[in-house]
Amino acid sequence: MSAHGADRDRITIARLDGTARRHVFERSQQEVAVAELVEIATERVQGRPPRLRVDLLTIVAGSMLGAHRHAPDVRWVEPLAIPLLIVAGADPGGMEPHADETLKALGDGRRGGIGQP
């Protein structure tokens, strides 16, 4: 992947994270939240059919899971945002490696989290 593509993915990951959290705070209808997440996660390249970036949805959901496991008493948004990401297309079976990465990063005192291995 090119540096441009990696940057684009990191931006999309940040947008997905922020959008999922915003919808939790705003208590949005699930359909509205999921539609916006799907729109953000859909890659559109001229001459190709649109592609849902399940991988990016899964990274965000897994990172949120790891952050919640690290501090469940203060991380209340994540358990409410993760289902939105799953309904939007995140793979529940693929979340664990990203949760582990985030948990390790946070446990080591590094910043870690979304887009930060």
Summary of the structure (lengths in Angstrom):
residues: 117
radius of gyration: 13.9
end to end distance: 16.9
largest distance: 47.3
contacts: 352
relative contact order: 0.16
helix: 68%
strand: 5%
